[in-house]
Amino acid sequence: MMSDCNPLPNNNKRRRRKTKESGLQLLPDAVTLSCLALVSRLDHAALSLVSKRYRSLVASPELCRTRWLTGCTEASFYVCLRILPDPSPRWFILTPNRRLSPIPSNPY
């Protein structure tokens, strides 16, 4: 006989997580690209961690084109280093104050 205290989980009643969109996520891609074009290139790596949508927009050629058309380009210097004992290389960007800032991955 089965006890009512420990019912088996019912897969039909599982609730799916609903994420609320806010801010730039509610805007069309063209408007979001215009906003992202104004953000410093140094912050693009952090923005790419926000969501899959941001990651694809930050890595898109459309963002580069939008930055160029609006005159928001800036020189960037990237460095790829392998720091022992870690066998895999890591990417860094040289900040304006001459420090190497790690970036999660190089989209290019």
N, C-alpha and C positions, 0 to 999 in steps of 0.2 A: 504494500500500500504506500502511496506517495504522500509525503507530508506537505501541507500548504505553507509551511515556514520557509522552505527552500525551493521555490518554483524554478523551473528551468528557464533560462533567458529566452525571450521570444524575439527572434530576429526581425519579425515584421514590425515590431514596435520601436526599433532603434530610431533614435532621433538623429537627423543629420545636422551637423553644425552649420549654422548660417553666419556668414561673415558680413558685417555691415560695411558698405563702401562709404567713404567720406573724402572730402577734399578733392585732390586732383583726380582721384579714381572715378569720380562722377562725370568728369569732363570728357569731351571727345578727344581722340588721340592728337588731332591737329592743335588743339588748344593746349593740351598737356605738353606737347613738344615745344611750343612757344615758351611755356613757363620753364621747362627743363633747360632750354637753350640759355636762359639767363643765369643758371646756376653754374658756379665755378666747376671746371673740369675736374678739380681735385675731389669734389664731392660726388662725382658720378659713380664711383665704386660703391660708396655707401648707399646711394639711391638704388643701385641694382640689387641690393639685398632686401629691399622693401617688399617686392612682389615679383611674380613672373612677368607681369605686364610692364613694370618699370624696367626690369632687366632687359626685356626686348626693346623697349624704347631707347634706353641708354646706349645699347649696342647697335642701334639702327643707323643706316646711312642717312635717314631723314633727319635725325638729330644733328648730325654733322652739317648737313645742307642748311638746316634752319639756323644753326649757329653762324655759319658763314654768311648767309643772307642778312642776318641781323647785326653782323659785325661783332659778335660775341666770341670771337676766336681768341685763343691764347696759346702760347707755345707750351708744350708739354714734353718732358723728358722722362722716358721710362727706362728702368734698369731691371734686368733679369739676373738674379744672383742665386747661386747654390751655396747655402750655408751649411757646412758640415755640423753634425752628423746626418742631417736630413738629406736624403739623396735627390729629392725633387726640387727643381728650381722654384723660386718665388719671384713675383713681380712687385716692383716698387715704383712710385712716382716721386720725382724730385719736387719738393714744395718750394714756394717762393723764398722761404727763409733757409733754404739749402739743407733741408733734412729729407731723408728717404722715408716716405710713408708707404707701408705695405698696402697692396690692393689684393682683394680676394682672388681675382683672376683677370687676365687680360683678354677682353672680348675680341680683340683684333689679332 
